[in-house]
Amino acid sequence: MIERLTSAELNRFRTTSRNPEYVEFLSALRVGEGGRIAVADTGVSRISVKNRVDQAAKIAGVQVKYLRSPQDVVVFQAVGKS
């Protein structure tokens, strides 16, 4: 059986809806500013952290670039607004 879901119901399943702080943080960034996330503090992998940042950046209308950093840290910079 297939069940139809509304947009609001689908939002409950999206990763970014569980991480509104990412969207809020990225929305407040100016071009040239950035952030650092300790992977161990998130409880997920480095790739998952980057995916969360990418998804939140899309929602916030910010373009991000990742900078070289140790494996246990993700560092990014806002390079433009969408």
PyMOL Python script that loads the backbone (N, CA, C, O; Angstrom):
from pymol import cmd

cmd.read_pdbstr("""\
ATOM      1  N   MET A   1       0.838  -1.183   0.000  1.00  0.00           N
ATOM      2  CA  MET A   1       0.000   0.000   0.000  1.00  0.00           C
ATOM      3  C   MET A   1       0.883   1.247   0.000  1.00  0.00           C
ATOM      4  O   MET A   1       1.886   1.302   0.713  1.00  0.00           O
ATOM      5  N   ILE A   2       0.513   2.234  -0.791  1.00  0.00           N
ATOM      6  CA  ILE A   2       1.231   3.493  -0.854  1.00  0.00           C
ATOM      7  C   ILE A   2       0.380   4.568  -0.204  1.00  0.00           C
ATOM      8  O   ILE A   2      -0.817   4.678  -0.472  1.00  0.00           O
ATOM      9  N   GLU A   3       1.004   5.354   0.646  1.00  0.00           N
ATOM     10  CA  GLU A   3       0.291   6.410   1.348  1.00  0.00           C
ATOM     11  C   GLU A   3       0.776   7.770   0.858  1.00  0.00           C
ATOM     12  O   GLU A   3       1.982   7.989   0.744  1.00  0.00           O
ATOM     13  N   ARG A   4      -0.127   8.666   0.573  1.00  0.00           N
ATOM     14  CA  ARG A   4       0.209  10.016   0.129  1.00  0.00           C
ATOM     15  C   ARG A   4       0.585  10.858   1.354  1.00  0.00           C
ATOM     16  O   ARG A   4      -0.079  10.794   2.389  1.00  0.00           O
ATOM     17  N   LEU A   5       1.665  11.652   1.221  1.00  0.00           N
ATOM     18  CA  LEU A   5       2.108  12.540   2.295  1.00  0.00           C
ATOM     19  C   LEU A   5       2.100  13.985   1.810  1.00  0.00           C
ATOM     20  O   LEU A   5       2.424  14.264   0.656  1.00  0.00           O
ATOM     21  N   THR A   6       1.730  14.888   2.690  1.00  0.00           N
ATOM     22  CA  THR A   6       1.765  16.313   2.357  1.00  0.00           C
ATOM     23  C   THR A   6       3.204  16.819   2.486  1.00  0.00           C
ATOM     24  O   THR A   6       4.072  16.113   3.000  1.00  0.00           O
ATOM     25  N   SER A   7       3.447  18.026   2.023  1.00  0.00           N
ATOM     26  CA  SER A   7       4.783  18.627   2.152  1.00  0.00           C
ATOM     27  C   SER A   7       5.195  18.727   3.614  1.00  0.00           C
ATOM     28  O   SER A   7       6.345  18.450   3.955  1.00  0.00           O
ATOM     29  N   ALA A   8       4.276  19.116   4.469  1.00  0.00           N
ATOM     30  CA  ALA A   8       4.574  19.232   5.890  1.00  0.00           C
ATOM     31  C   ALA A   8       4.969  17.885   6.491  1.00  0.00           C
ATOM     32  O   ALA A   8       5.888  17.803   7.305  1.00  0.00           O
ATOM     33  N   GLU A   9       4.273  16.844   6.083  1.00  0.00           N
ATOM     34  CA  GLU A   9       4.588  15.501   6.584  1.00  0.00           C
ATOM     35  C   GLU A   9       5.951  15.044   6.078  1.00  0.00           C
ATOM     36  O   GLU A   9       6.697  14.398   6.814  1.00  0.00           O
ATOM     37  N   LEU A  10       6.282  15.370   4.839  1.00  0.00           N
ATOM     38  CA  LEU A  10       7.577  14.993   4.273  1.00  0.00           C
ATOM     39  C   LEU A  10       8.726  15.714   4.967  1.00  0.00           C
ATOM     40  O   LEU A  10       9.815  15.158   5.110  1.00  0.00           O
ATOM     41  N   ASN A  11       8.486  16.945   5.398  1.00  0.00           N
ATOM     42  CA  ASN A  11       9.546  17.705   6.078  1.00  0.00           C
ATOM     43  C   ASN A  11      10.046  17.011   7.340  1.00  0.00           C
ATOM     44  O   ASN A  11      11.189  17.223   7.747  1.00  0.00           O
ATOM     45  N   ARG A  12       9.222  16.201   7.955  1.00  0.00           N
ATOM     46  CA  ARG A  12       9.647  15.472   9.151  1.00  0.00           C
ATOM     47  C   ARG A  12      10.743  14.470   8.840  1.00  0.00           C
ATOM     48  O   ARG A  12      11.492  14.079   9.735  1.00  0.00           O
ATOM     49  N   PHE A  13      10.850  14.048   7.593  1.00  0.00           N
ATOM     50  CA  PHE A  13      11.827  13.040   7.207  1.00  0.00           C
ATOM     51  C   PHE A  13      13.122  13.644   6.662  1.00  0.00           C
ATOM     52  O   PHE A  13      14.106  12.928   6.472  1.00  0.00           O
ATOM     53  N   ARG A  14      13.129  14.927   6.416  1.00  0.00           N
ATOM     54  CA  ARG A  14      14.315  15.569   5.860  1.00  0.00           C
ATOM     55  C   ARG A  14      15.338  15.803   6.956  1.00  0.00           C
ATOM     56  O   ARG A  14      14.996  16.181   8.076  1.00  0.00           O
ATOM     57  N   THR A  15      16.615  15.570   6.611  1.00  0.00           N
ATOM     58  CA  THR A  15      17.710  15.731   7.578  1.00  0.00           C
ATOM     59  C   THR A  15      17.766  17.149   8.119  1.00  0.00           C
ATOM     60  O   THR A  15      17.937  17.348   9.322  1.00  0.00           O
ATOM     61  N   THR A  16      17.623  18.132   7.248  1.00  0.00           N
ATOM     62  CA  THR A  16      17.775  19.509   7.694  1.00  0.00           C
ATOM     63  C   THR A  16      16.686  19.920   8.664  1.00  0.00           C
ATOM     64  O   THR A  16      16.902  20.813   9.482  1.00  0.00           O
ATOM     65  N   SER A  17      15.511  19.286   8.593  1.00  0.00           N
ATOM     66  CA  SER A  17      14.471  19.642   9.551  1.00  0.00           C
ATOM     67  C   SER A  17      14.878  19.200  10.953  1.00  0.00           C
ATOM     68  O   SER A  17      14.353  19.711  11.942  1.00  0.00           O
ATOM     69  N   ARG A  18      15.806  18.260  11.041  1.00  0.00           N
ATOM     70  CA  ARG A  18      16.318  17.837  12.340  1.00  0.00           C
ATOM     71  C   ARG A  18      17.524  18.673  12.766  1.00  0.00           C
ATOM     72  O   ARG A  18      17.998  18.559  13.897  1.00  0.00           O
ATOM     73  N   ASN A  19      18.015  19.512  11.855  1.00  0.00           N
ATOM     74  CA  ASN A  19      19.190  20.335  12.138  1.00  0.00           C
ATOM     75  C   ASN A  19      18.938  21.796  11.787  1.00  0.00           C
ATOM     76  O   ASN A  19      19.683  22.382  11.001  1.00  0.00           O
ATOM     77  N   PRO A  20      17.897  22.389  12.363  1.00  0.00           N
ATOM     78  CA  PRO A  20      17.608  23.788  12.012  1.00  0.00           C
ATOM     79  C   PRO A  20      18.729  24.736  12.419  1.00  0.00           C
ATOM     80  O   PRO A  20      18.848  25.829  11.866  1.00  0.00           O
ATOM     81  N   GLU A  21      19.551  24.328  13.381  1.00  0.00           N
ATOM     82  CA  GLU A  21      20.654  25.198  13.796  1.00  0.00           C
ATOM     83  C   GLU A  21      21.663  25.386  12.672  1.00  0.00           C
ATOM     84  O   GLU A  21      22.303  26.435  12.593  1.00  0.00           O
ATOM     85  N   TYR A  22      21.818  24.399  11.804  1.00  0.00           N
ATOM     86  CA  TYR A  22      22.710  24.540  10.652  1.00  0.00           C
ATOM     87  C   TYR A  22      22.177  25.626   9.722  1.00  0.00           C
ATOM     88  O   TYR A  22      22.931  26.497   9.288  1.00  0.00           O
ATOM     89  N   VAL A  23      20.893  25.579   9.419  1.00  0.00           N
ATOM     90  CA  VAL A  23      20.278  26.558   8.528  1.00  0.00           C
ATOM     91  C   VAL A  23      20.375  27.950   9.146  1.00  0.00           C
ATOM     92  O   VAL A  23      20.739  28.910   8.468  1.00  0.00           O
ATOM     93  N   GLU A  24      20.053  28.058  10.416  1.00  0.00           N
ATOM     94  CA  GLU A  24      20.106  29.344  11.110  1.00  0.00           C
ATOM     95  C   GLU A  24      21.527  29.904  11.099  1.00  0.00           C
ATOM     96  O   GLU A  24      21.722  31.089  10.830  1.00  0.00           O
ATOM     97  N   PHE A  25      22.515  29.067  11.386  1.00  0.00           N
ATOM     98  CA  PHE A  25      23.907  29.504  11.402  1.00  0.00           C
ATOM     99  C   PHE A  25      24.334  29.995  10.025  1.00  0.00           C
ATOM    100  O   PHE A  25      24.909  31.075   9.897  1.00  0.00           O
ATOM    101  N   LEU A  26      24.052  29.198   8.993  1.00  0.00           N
ATOM    102  CA  LEU A  26      24.468  29.554   7.635  1.00  0.00           C
ATOM    103  C   LEU A  26      23.749  30.799   7.135  1.00  0.00           C
ATOM    104  O   LEU A  26      24.341  31.589   6.399  1.00  0.00           O
ATOM    105  N   SER A  27      22.511  30.991   7.507  1.00  0.00           N
ATOM    106  CA  SER A  27      21.759  32.173   7.088  1.00  0.00           C
ATOM    107  C   SER A  27      22.383  33.459   7.620  1.00  0.00           C
ATOM    108  O   SER A  27      22.286  34.511   6.989  1.00  0.00           O
ATOM    109  N   ALA A  28      23.014  33.370   8.765  1.00  0.00           N
ATOM    110  CA  ALA A  28      23.607  34.554   9.400  1.00  0.00           C
ATOM    111  C   ALA A  28      25.021  34.864   8.896  1.00  0.00           C
ATOM    112  O   ALA A  28      25.562  35.927   9.202  1.00  0.00           O
ATOM    113  N   LEU A  29      25.619  33.957   8.134  1.00  0.00           N
ATOM    114  CA  LEU A  29      26.985  34.174   7.660  1.00  0.00           C
ATOM    115  C   LEU A  29      27.036  35.212   6.549  1.00  0.00           C
ATOM    116  O   LEU A  29      26.144  35.288   5.704  1.00  0.00           O
ATOM    117  N   ARG A  30      28.096  36.006   6.571  1.00  0.00           N
ATOM    118  CA  ARG A  30      28.402  36.911   5.466  1.00  0.00           C
ATOM    119  C   ARG A  30      29.440  36.225   4.600  1.00  0.00           C
ATOM    120  O   ARG A  30      30.157  35.338   5.063  1.00  0.00           O
ATOM    121  N   VAL A  31      29.522  36.633   3.349  1.00  0.00           N
ATOM    122  CA  VAL A  31      30.536  36.081   2.452  1.00  0.00           C
ATOM    123  C   VAL A  31      31.912  36.326   3.068  1.00  0.00           C
ATOM    124  O   VAL A  31      32.227  37.439   3.489  1.00  0.00           O
ATOM    125  N   GLY A  32      32.723  35.274   3.113  1.00  0.00           N
ATOM    126  CA  GLY A  32      34.058  35.347   3.707  1.00  0.00           C
ATOM    127  C   GLY A  32      34.116  34.770   5.109  1.00  0.00           C
ATOM    128  O   GLY A  32      35.184  34.369   5.572  1.00  0.00           O
ATOM    129  N   GLU A  33      32.975  34.723   5.792  1.00  0.00           N
ATOM    130  CA  GLU A  33      32.927  34.115   7.115  1.00  0.00           C
ATOM    131  C   GLU A  33      32.736  32.615   6.961  1.00  0.00           C
ATOM    132  O   GLU A  33      32.429  32.132   5.871  1.00  0.00           O
ATOM    133  N   GLY A  34      32.918  31.885   8.042  1.00  0.00           N
ATOM    134  CA  GLY A  34      32.773  30.444   7.971  1.00  0.00           C
ATOM    135  C   GLY A  34      32.493  29.829   9.316  1.00  0.00           C
ATOM    136  O   GLY A  34      32.083  30.501  10.263  1.00  0.00           O
ATOM    137  N   GLY A  35      32.723  28.533   9.378  1.00  0.00           N
ATOM    138  CA  GLY A  35      32.468  27.818  10.612  1.00  0.00           C
ATOM    139  C   GLY A  35      33.306  26.563  10.717  1.00  0.00           C
ATOM    140  O   GLY A  35      33.928  26.117   9.754  1.00  0.00           O
ATOM    141  N   ARG A  36      33.303  26.013  11.908  1.00  0.00           N
ATOM    142  CA  ARG A  36      34.050  24.784  12.190  1.00  0.00           C
ATOM    143  C   ARG A  36      33.132  23.883  13.005  1.00  0.00           C
ATOM    144  O   ARG A  36      32.496  24.325  13.962  1.00  0.00           O
ATOM    145  N   ILE A  37      33.071  22.614  12.612  1.00  0.00           N
ATOM    146  CA  ILE A  37      32.250  21.629  13.320  1.00  0.00           C
ATOM    147  C   ILE A  37      33.142  20.462  13.713  1.00  0.00           C
ATOM    148  O   ILE A  37      33.794  19.861  12.859  1.00  0.00           O
ATOM    149  N   ALA A  38      33.174  20.138  14.999  1.00  0.00           N
ATOM    150  CA  ALA A  38      33.908  18.965  15.480  1.00  0.00           C
ATOM    151  C   ALA A  38      33.052  17.735  15.190  1.00  0.00           C
ATOM    152  O   ALA A  38      31.942  17.607  15.706  1.00  0.00           O
ATOM    153  N   VAL A  39      33.568  16.846  14.373  1.00  0.00           N
ATOM    154  CA  VAL A  39      32.817  15.669  13.939  1.00  0.00           C
ATOM    155  C   VAL A  39      32.378  14.831  15.140  1.00  0.00           C
ATOM    156  O   VAL A  39      31.252  14.334  15.162  1.00  0.00           O
ATOM    157  N   ALA A  40      33.234  14.671  16.122  1.00  0.00           N
ATOM    158  CA  ALA A  40      32.907  13.846  17.294  1.00  0.00           C
ATOM    159  C   ALA A  40      31.694  14.374  18.052  1.00  0.00           C
ATOM    160  O   ALA A  40      30.956  13.598  18.658  1.00  0.00           O
ATOM    161  N   ASP A  41      31.482  15.695  18.021  1.00  0.00           N
ATOM    162  CA  ASP A  41      30.350  16.288  18.735  1.00  0.00           C
ATOM    163  C   ASP A  41      29.017  16.020  18.059  1.00  0.00           C
ATOM    164  O   ASP A  41      27.968  16.188  18.682  1.00  0.00           O
ATOM    165  N   THR A  42      29.035  15.604  16.789  1.00  0.00           N
ATOM    166  CA  THR A  42      27.791  15.412  16.043  1.00  0.00           C
ATOM    167  C   THR A  42      27.236  14.000  16.156  1.00  0.00           C
ATOM    168  O   THR A  42      26.032  13.789  16.013  1.00  0.00           O
ATOM    169  N   GLY A  43      28.112  13.030  16.412  1.00  0.00           N
ATOM    170  CA  GLY A  43      27.666  11.641  16.500  1.00  0.00           C
ATOM    171  C   GLY A  43      27.468  10.979  15.146  1.00  0.00           C
ATOM    172  O   GLY A  43      26.922   9.878  15.065  1.00  0.00           O
ATOM    173  N   VAL A  44      27.909  11.645  14.079  1.00  0.00           N
ATOM    174  CA  VAL A  44      27.811  11.077  12.733  1.00  0.00           C
ATOM    175  C   VAL A  44      29.167  11.192  12.041  1.00  0.00           C
ATOM    176  O   VAL A  44      30.106  11.758  12.600  1.00  0.00           O
ATOM    177  N   SER A  45      29.269  10.664  10.842  1.00  0.00           N
ATOM    178  CA  SER A  45      30.532  10.678  10.114  1.00  0.00           C
ATOM    179  C   SER A  45      30.831  12.059   9.528  1.00  0.00           C
ATOM    180  O   SER A  45      29.958  12.924   9.465  1.00  0.00           O
ATOM    181  N   ARG A  46      32.057  12.243   9.111  1.00  0.00           N
ATOM    182  CA  ARG A  46      32.492  13.490   8.479  1.00  0.00           C
ATOM    183  C   ARG A  46      31.670  13.766   7.215  1.00  0.00           C
ATOM    184  O   ARG A  46      31.257  14.900   6.973  1.00  0.00           O
ATOM    185  N   ILE A  47      31.442  12.741   6.429  1.00  0.00           N
ATOM    186  CA  ILE A  47      30.642  12.895   5.202  1.00  0.00           C
ATOM    187  C   ILE A  47      29.222  13.329   5.541  1.00  0.00           C
ATOM    188  O   ILE A  47      28.653  14.170   4.845  1.00  0.00           O
ATOM    189  N   SER A  48      28.645  12.772   6.595  1.00  0.00           N
ATOM    190  CA  SER A  48      27.288  13.156   6.999  1.00  0.00           C
ATOM    191  C   SER A  48      27.236  14.614   7.441  1.00  0.00           C
ATOM    192  O   SER A  48      26.266  15.317   7.159  1.00  0.00           O
ATOM    193  N   VAL A  49      28.271  15.062   8.127  1.00  0.00           N
ATOM    194  CA  VAL A  49      28.332  16.468   8.544  1.00  0.00           C
ATOM    195  C   VAL A  49      28.349  17.358   7.298  1.00  0.00           C
ATOM    196  O   VAL A  49      27.616  18.344   7.226  1.00  0.00           O
ATOM    197  N   LYS A  50      29.183  17.010   6.324  1.00  0.00           N
ATOM    198  CA  LYS A  50      29.246  17.805   5.093  1.00  0.00           C
ATOM    199  C   LYS A  50      27.912  17.783   4.351  1.00  0.00           C
ATOM    200  O   LYS A  50      27.491  18.802   3.804  1.00  0.00           O
ATOM    201  N   ASN A  51      27.253  16.643   4.330  1.00  0.00           N
ATOM    202  CA  ASN A  51      25.935  16.564   3.685  1.00  0.00           C
ATOM    203  C   ASN A  51      24.926  17.462   4.389  1.00  0.00           C
ATOM    204  O   ASN A  51      24.117  18.121   3.736  1.00  0.00           O
ATOM    205  N   ARG A  52      24.972  17.490   5.705  1.00  0.00           N
ATOM    206  CA  ARG A  52      24.073  18.361   6.464  1.00  0.00           C
ATOM    207  C   ARG A  52      24.347  19.827   6.145  1.00  0.00           C
ATOM    208  O   ARG A  52      23.420  20.613   5.951  1.00  0.00           O
ATOM    209  N   VAL A  53      25.625  20.188   6.094  1.00  0.00           N
ATOM    210  CA  VAL A  53      25.986  21.576   5.776  1.00  0.00           C
ATOM    211  C   VAL A  53      25.514  21.911   4.359  1.00  0.00           C
ATOM    212  O   VAL A  53      24.943  22.979   4.136  1.00  0.00           O
ATOM    213  N   ASP A  54      25.744  21.019   3.413  1.00  0.00           N
ATOM    214  CA  ASP A  54      25.320  21.254   2.031  1.00  0.00           C
ATOM    215  C   ASP A  54      23.807  21.450   1.927  1.00  0.00           C
ATOM    216  O   ASP A  54      23.343  22.364   1.246  1.00  0.00           O
ATOM    217  N   GLN A  55      23.047  20.598   2.596  1.00  0.00           N
ATOM    218  CA  GLN A  55      21.586  20.703   2.551  1.00  0.00           C
ATOM    219  C   GLN A  55      21.111  21.997   3.209  1.00  0.00           C
ATOM    220  O   GLN A  55      20.218  22.670   2.694  1.00  0.00           O
ATOM    221  N   ALA A  56      21.709  22.339   4.342  1.00  0.00           N
ATOM    222  CA  ALA A  56      21.331  23.570   5.039  1.00  0.00           C
ATOM    223  C   ALA A  56      21.727  24.793   4.215  1.00  0.00           C
ATOM    224  O   ALA A  56      20.996  25.782   4.189  1.00  0.00           O
ATOM    225  N   ALA A  57      22.874  24.736   3.547  1.00  0.00           N
ATOM    226  CA  ALA A  57      23.324  25.852   2.708  1.00  0.00           C
ATOM    227  C   ALA A  57      22.350  26.089   1.570  1.00  0.00           C
ATOM    228  O   ALA A  57      22.066  27.234   1.217  1.00  0.00           O
ATOM    229  N   LYS A  58      21.842  25.017   0.998  1.00  0.00           N
ATOM    230  CA  LYS A  58      20.869  25.143  -0.095  1.00  0.00           C
ATOM    231  C   LYS A  58      19.615  25.848   0.409  1.00  0.00           C
ATOM    232  O   LYS A  58      19.091  26.735  -0.264  1.00  0.00           O
ATOM    233  N   ILE A  59      19.136  25.466   1.573  1.00  0.00           N
ATOM    234  CA  ILE A  59      17.946  26.085   2.155  1.00  0.00           C
ATOM    235  C   ILE A  59      18.210  27.545   2.513  1.00  0.00           C
ATOM    236  O   ILE A  59      17.348  28.400   2.309  1.00  0.00           O
ATOM    237  N   ALA A  60      19.401  27.834   3.047  1.00  0.00           N
ATOM    238  CA  ALA A  60      19.753  29.184   3.485  1.00  0.00           C
ATOM    239  C   ALA A  60      20.142  30.095   2.320  1.00  0.00           C
ATOM    240  O   ALA A  60      20.249  31.310   2.487  1.00  0.00           O
ATOM    241  N   GLY A  61      20.352  29.511   1.154  1.00  0.00           N
ATOM    242  CA  GLY A  61      20.746  30.311   0.004  1.00  0.00           C
ATOM    243  C   GLY A  61      22.192  30.768   0.065  1.00  0.00           C
ATOM    244  O   GLY A  61      22.526  31.873  -0.361  1.00  0.00           O
ATOM    245  N   VAL A  62      23.047  29.904   0.600  1.00  0.00           N
ATOM    246  CA  VAL A  62      24.467  30.229   0.761  1.00  0.00           C
ATOM    247  C   VAL A  62      25.300  29.193   0.015  1.00  0.00           C
ATOM    248  O   VAL A  62      25.004  27.999   0.050  1.00  0.00           O
ATOM    249  N   GLN A  63      26.336  29.662  -0.654  1.00  0.00           N
ATOM    250  CA  GLN A  63      27.279  28.750  -1.299  1.00  0.00           C
ATOM    251  C   GLN A  63      28.465  28.581  -0.351  1.00  0.00           C
ATOM    252  O   GLN A  63      29.013  29.569   0.139  1.00  0.00           O
ATOM    253  N   VAL A  64      28.862  27.338  -0.093  1.00  0.00           N
ATOM    254  CA  VAL A  64      29.974  27.077   0.816  1.00  0.00           C
ATOM    255  C   VAL A  64      31.112  26.358   0.109  1.00  0.00           C
ATOM    256  O   VAL A  64      30.920  25.637  -0.870  1.00  0.00           O
ATOM    257  N   LYS A  65      32.284  26.583   0.636  1.00  0.00           N
ATOM    258  CA  LYS A  65      33.492  25.913   0.165  1.00  0.00           C
ATOM    259  C   LYS A  65      34.134  25.288   1.397  1.00  0.00           C
ATOM    260  O   LYS A  65      34.210  25.915   2.453  1.00  0.00           O
ATOM    261  N   TYR A  66      34.593  24.055   1.255  1.00  0.00           N
ATOM    262  CA  TYR A  66      35.251  23.366   2.363  1.00  0.00           C
ATOM    263  C   TYR A  66      36.752  23.619   2.301  1.00  0.00           C
ATOM    264  O   TYR A  66      37.360  23.587   1.231  1.00  0.00           O
ATOM    265  N   LEU A  67      37.326  23.868   3.450  1.00  0.00           N
ATOM    266  CA  LEU A  67      38.761  24.106   3.551  1.00  0.00           C
ATOM    267  C   LEU A  67      39.435  22.863   4.133  1.00  0.00           C
ATOM    268  O   LEU A  67      38.823  22.100   4.881  1.00  0.00           O
ATOM    269  N   ARG A  68      40.680  22.680   3.783  1.00  0.00           N
ATOM    270  CA  ARG A  68      41.418  21.528   4.337  1.00  0.00           C
ATOM    271  C   ARG A  68      41.425  21.609   5.851  1.00  0.00           C
ATOM    272  O   ARG A  68      41.646  22.666   6.441  1.00  0.00           O
ATOM    273  N   SER A  69      41.180  20.472   6.452  1.00  0.00           N
ATOM    274  CA  SER A  69      41.146  20.421   7.920  1.00  0.00           C
ATOM    275  C   SER A  69      41.416  18.986   8.357  1.00  0.00           C
ATOM    276  O   SER A  69      41.322  18.054   7.558  1.00  0.00           O
ATOM    277  N   PRO A  70      41.753  18.818   9.639  1.00  0.00           N
ATOM    278  CA  PRO A  70      41.968  17.456  10.150  1.00  0.00           C
ATOM    279  C   PRO A  70      40.703  16.615   9.994  1.00  0.00           C
ATOM    280  O   PRO A  70      39.606  17.153   9.846  1.00  0.00           O
ATOM    281  N   GLN A  71      40.861  15.300  10.028  1.00  0.00           N
ATOM    282  CA  GLN A  71      39.740  14.370   9.836  1.00  0.00           C
ATOM    283  C   GLN A  71      38.622  14.538  10.870  1.00  0.00           C
ATOM    284  O   GLN A  71      37.469  14.204  10.594  1.00  0.00           O
ATOM    285  N   ASP A  72      38.951  15.044  12.040  1.00  0.00           N
ATOM    286  CA  ASP A  72      37.945  15.160  13.092  1.00  0.00           C
ATOM    287  C   ASP A  72      37.239  16.515  13.108  1.00  0.00           C
ATOM    288  O   ASP A  72      36.470  16.807  14.024  1.00  0.00           O
ATOM    289  N   VAL A  73      37.502  17.347  12.087  1.00  0.00           N
ATOM    290  CA  VAL A  73      36.914  18.686  12.018  1.00  0.00           C
ATOM    291  C   VAL A  73      36.479  18.975  10.578  1.00  0.00           C
ATOM    292  O   VAL A  73      37.157  18.589   9.625  1.00  0.00           O
ATOM    293  N   VAL A  74      35.350  19.653  10.436  1.00  0.00           N
ATOM    294  CA  VAL A  74      34.910  20.144   9.128  1.00  0.00           C
ATOM    295  C   VAL A  74      34.950  21.665   9.202  1.00  0.00           C
ATOM    296  O   VAL A  74      34.319  22.268  10.070  1.00  0.00           O
ATOM    297  N   VAL A  75      35.698  22.285   8.282  1.00  0.00           N
ATOM    298  CA  VAL A  75      35.812  23.735   8.225  1.00  0.00           C
ATOM    299  C   VAL A  75      35.266  24.191   6.879  1.00  0.00           C
ATOM    300  O   VAL A  75      35.610  23.631   5.838  1.00  0.00           O
ATOM    301  N   PHE A  76      34.410  25.214   6.908  1.00  0.00           N
ATOM    302  CA  PHE A  76      33.805  25.701   5.673  1.00  0.00           C
ATOM    303  C   PHE A  76      33.745  27.220   5.685  1.00  0.00           C
ATOM    304  O   PHE A  76      33.831  27.861   6.733  1.00  0.00           O
ATOM    305  N   GLN A  77      33.593  27.781   4.473  1.00  0.00           N
ATOM    306  CA  GLN A  77      33.538  29.227   4.303  1.00  0.00           C
ATOM    307  C   GLN A  77      32.399  29.568   3.363  1.00  0.00           C
ATOM    308  O   GLN A  77      32.171  28.873   2.373  1.00  0.00           O
ATOM    309  N   ALA A  78      31.685  30.635   3.672  1.00  0.00           N
ATOM    310  CA  ALA A  78      30.645  31.129   2.778  1.00  0.00           C
ATOM    311  C   ALA A  78      31.327  31.893   1.655  1.00  0.00           C
ATOM    312  O   ALA A  78      32.069  32.843   1.902  1.00  0.00           O
ATOM    313  N   VAL A  79      31.071  31.471   0.410  1.00  0.00           N
ATOM    314  CA  VAL A  79      31.717  32.120  -0.731  1.00  0.00           C
ATOM    315  C   VAL A  79      30.734  32.864  -1.629  1.00  0.00           C
ATOM    316  O   VAL A  79      31.141  33.507  -2.597  1.00  0.00           O
ATOM    317  N   GLY A  80      29.464  32.782  -1.319  1.00  0.00           N
ATOM    318  CA  GLY A  80      28.473  33.495  -2.117  1.00  0.00           C
ATOM    319  C   GLY A  80      27.067  33.262  -1.607  1.00  0.00           C
ATOM    320  O   GLY A  80      26.821  32.394  -0.770  1.00  0.00           O
ATOM    321  N   LYS A  81      26.163  34.048  -2.125  1.00  0.00           N
ATOM    322  CA  LYS A  81      24.734  33.900  -1.793  1.00  0.00           C
ATOM    323  C   LYS A  81      24.020  33.455  -3.055  1.00  0.00           C
ATOM    324  O   LYS A  81      24.342  33.910  -4.152  1.00  0.00           O
ATOM    325  N   SER A  82      23.062  32.577  -2.899  1.00  0.00           N
ATOM    326  CA  SER A  82      22.300  32.091  -4.049  1.00  0.00           C
ATOM    327  C   SER A  82      21.115  32.978  -4.322  1.00  0.00           C
ATOM    328  O   SER A  82      20.356  32.724  -5.257  1.00  0.00           O
TER     329      SER A  82
END
""", "prot")
cmd.dss("prot")
cmd.show_as("cartoon", "prot")
cmd.util.cbc("prot")
cmd.orient("prot")
